[in-house]
Amino acid sequence: MNAEVVRINTTLTKDLLKELDSYAKENQEDRSTAIRQLLFEALKEMSKNRIINDYKNNKITFRQVAERLGVAYWEAIDVLIEAGVSVQKLTEEEIQIRKKKVGSDTF
């Protein structure tokens, strides 16, 4: 995949730059590569947290969690458990509440 590369500038504190350089050295990377790696991981983690929160707040279904994370059903269960989200069986009342909030029969 050939993605177009765009050059940007940013300002960092000396302490943050020191941490960045330390990370780059540990991983035998230059600063630009280190920044790309860290930014990619941070965005992926933020997206995962947003998906988990949307599920906790009944905004998306369980199936959508797996789809948006790009993982299998069972891996999505592990992600939710790791995040402290209950994935136990729901009562009939909880199922109806979730269906109503999510607007779907599949949750």
C-alpha positions in Angstrom: 0.0 0.0 0.0 1.5 3.3 -1.1 0.1 6.1 1.1 0.9 9.7 0.4 3.2 11.1 3.0 2.6 14.6 4.3 5.2 16.5 6.3 4.0 18.3 9.4 5.6 20.3 12.2 4.9 20.1 15.9 6.2 21.5 19.1 7.2 19.3 22.1 8.4 20.0 25.6 12.0 19.1 26.3 10.9 16.3 28.6 8.6 14.8 25.9 11.3 15.1 23.3 13.6 13.2 25.7 11.0 10.4 26.1 10.5 10.3 22.4 14.2 10.0 21.7 14.5 7.3 24.4 11.7 5.3 22.8 13.2 5.7 19.3 16.6 4.6 20.6 15.1 1.5 22.3 13.3 0.6 19.2 16.2 1.5 16.8 14.0 3.9 14.9 14.4 7.6 13.9 12.2 10.2 15.4 9.8 10.4 12.5 9.2 6.6 12.6 8.9 6.6 16.3 6.3 9.4 16.2 4.3 7.5 13.5 4.4 4.3 15.6 3.3 6.1 18.8 0.6 8.1 17.0 -0.8 5.0 15.3 -1.0 3.1 18.6 -2.5 6.0 20.5 -5.2 6.5 17.9 -6.0 2.7 17.9 -6.3 2.7 21.7 -8.5 5.8 21.6 -10.7 4.2 19.0 -10.9 1.0 21.1 -11.9 3.0 24.2 -14.6 4.9 22.3 -16.0 1.6 21.0 -16.1 0.1 24.5 -17.8 3.2 25.9 -20.4 3.2 23.1 -21.2 -0.4 24.0 -21.3 0.3 27.7 -23.7 3.2 27.0 -25.9 1.0 24.7 -25.1 3.0 21.6 -23.8 0.0 19.6 -24.4 -3.7 19.6 -22.0 -6.5 20.5 -21.7 -7.5 16.9 -20.8 -3.9 16.1 -18.1 -4.0 18.7 -16.4 -6.9 17.0 -16.8 -5.4 13.6 -15.4 -2.0 14.6 -12.5 -3.5 16.4 -11.9 -5.7 13.4 -11.7 -8.9 15.6 -13.6 -12.1 15.9 -16.6 -12.4 18.3 -14.6 -14.2 20.9 -11.8 -11.7 20.8 -14.3 -8.9 21.3 -15.5 -10.7 24.5 -11.8 -10.7 25.7 -11.5 -7.0 24.9 -14.6 -6.1 26.9 -13.7 -8.3 29.8 -10.2 -6.8 29.9 -11.9 -3.3 30.0 -14.0 -4.4 33.0 -17.2 -4.6 31.0 -19.6 -7.3 32.0 -20.4 -9.8 29.2 -22.6 -12.1 31.3 -26.0 -13.2 30.3 -28.6 -10.5 30.5 -32.1 -10.8 32.1 -35.1 -10.5 29.7 -35.7 -7.0 31.1 -32.1 -6.0 30.3 -32.4 -7.4 26.9 -35.5 -5.4 26.1 -33.9 -2.2 27.5 -30.7 -2.8 25.4 -32.8 -3.5 22.3 -34.8 -0.3 22.7 -31.6 1.8 23.3 -29.6 0.2 20.5 -32.5 -0.1 18.1 -31.6 -3.6 17.1 -32.6 -7.2 17.8 -28.9 -8.2 17.7 -26.8 -7.0 20.5 
